Amino acid sequence: MTTHIRLFISSDVNFIESLIPRFSEFDLPAWRQKEEIDNANLASLKKAMEMPGPDSAIFIAEDEAGKRAGFLHLQIQTDYFNGSKVAYISDIAVDSSFEGQGVGRTLLDKAEDWAREQGCSLLTLYVFSNNSRARKVYEKLGFKEEVTKYVKPLSQKE
């Protein structure tokens, strides 16, 4: 399949919102609920679509017929350790009907190209440790683990 990448336009909003559940389609940690993850991602993406920042971009992947297959949301950030400019993959999702057809790889290639165009030294992202499907894709494409976040759920003391 040939995938074409283009910039987001306002008529893509419903498509992007339809992919929000893709961000929680794996075994979530016991202290996380699907609804909270979906709601947080929806709110963040709505803001990005309504008020795009100068240091961000949203791209849409389409097949040869123009059917939307996935999207990518990128942001410029500052590296915590050395202050350099880095690109951050805030969101990336592929419609399940296009899974395994190279759409994710094409979107990640676009992320690299965009990051280089912006003069970034790194391309970063976060992924849940239990999201093995996504982690395999990222690792196959050259991403490496850098920092591991540990979480300890706390009960309220009486």
N, C-alpha and C positions, 0 to 999 in steps of 0.2 A: 504494500500500500504506500502511495506517495502522500506525505503529509505536508501541508502548507501552513506556515505560521504567519499570523497577522496581528496587528494591535487590536486591543479591546475596543469595542464600540458599545454605546448604550443598549443596543438591542441584544447584547450578550448577557445581560444581567440575569435573566431567568435561567439560562443555561448554566451559568456559574453557580447560582444558588441551588440548582438541581444536583450538583455534584458534591455539595457539602457533606452528605452522609458517607461519602467515600473516605473521609478523614477519620472515621471511627469504626470502620469495618474490619476489626481485628480484635483479639482478646485484650481488652482494656485493663489497666491496673484496677484492682479492687476499689480503690478510693476515687476513681474517675467514673463518671456516668456519661453515656452516649449523648444525652440531651445537653449537658453542660459543654461538652466539646463541640457539638454541632452549633449550639447557640453562640459560643465564643467565636468560632470560625465565621459564622454568618455575619455577626456584628462587625468583625474586623474587615471582612471582604466588602460588606456594604459601604463602609466608610471609605475604603480604598477605591471603590467604583464611583462613589458619589463625589469624592474630593481627592482626585489623584494628586499625589505629591510630585514635586519636581525631580526627586531622586527615587522614583519608582516607576514600574511599568507592569501592565497586565497584557499577556499575549494569549491568543486563541489558536488552537491547532484544529485544522479542518482536513477532511479527506478530499479526494479529487472532485467529488460532487458538491463540495462546500458544506458538508455536514460537520457540525462541530464535534470534535473528538476529545478535547481536553483543554486545560488552561494552566497558565503559569503566572504567578504574582511575584515580582522581584522588588527589592528595596536596597538602597545603598545604606550601609552602616559604617561605623568606625570600629576597627579592631581594638578590643579591650587591652590587649597586651602591648601593641606597638603604635597604635593610633593611625594605622594605614587605612585606606579606603577599601572596603570589602563589599561584595554583593551577597545578599541574603535571599535565599529562596523562601519566601514567606509561605507560599501555598503552591502546590502542584497536584493536579488531579486529572485522571483519565476516565472517560466514560467506560463503564464495564463492558459495553459492547465492542469497544476498541482495544481492550486489554490484550497484551501479548502481540500487538501489531507494530510496535516500534514508536508509538505516539509519545510515550514517556521519554524515551531516549531522544527523540527529536526536540521535545520541549527542553530537556536538560542541555542539549547541544545549543539551543537558542539562549539558554541562561548563561552558558559559558561565553558565547559570542557577545551578548549584551554586557556582561561583566568586563570583558576585555575592552569593549568600546568605551566603558565608563572609567577605564583606568584602574580597575580593581586588582588587588593582589591575591585575593582568595574568593572562592565561591563557597558559601556556607548554607547549612540548613539544620533543622532539628527534626528528629524522627523518634517516635516512641520505640522503646527497646523491644516491645512485643510485636511491632509491625515488621515481621520477618520478610514479607513480600517486598516492601519498599526498601528495606535495608539491603537485600540482595541486589536490587537494581542499582542502588547508589554505589555499593561496593564494586559491582561489575564495571561501573563507569568511572572508577578511580577515586571516589570519595573515601576518606579515612576517618576513623573515630578520632576525636581530639579531647573532648571533655565529657565525662559521664556525670549526669545529675542523679543524685540519690535523694529519695523521698521517704520520709517516715510519717505515716498518718498518726496524728495525735488524738487521743480521746480527751474529753473535757474532764478535768479533775473536779471531784465533788466537794 
